Amino acid sequence: MRSKKLLSLLVAPLFAVGMAACDVDQTEEGELPEVQVEEGQLPAYDVDAAEVEVTEDTVTVPDIDINPPEDDGDGAPETDAESY
């Protein structure tokens, strides 16, 4: 059993190198087969769905004000070194 594993570990890289060294040229163009599609019928289902009651509630969302730092003209926002 161990010799089979060892043999396969030695042969696999040789096989991979051999496959990488081959040159493949297309000798003939391929084409898709002719296919005919006929009209069919979808299956029918009898579904007893659960009853769902939809209601509307009003939710009050807090108003948030964001005051970004002002630009001093160099493209970078001003920072307060003491805040770090």
Summary of the structure (lengths in Angstrom):
residues: 84
radius of gyration: 35.8
end to end distance: 66.4
largest distance: 76.7
contacts: 57
relative contact order: 0.05
helix: 26%
strand: 2%
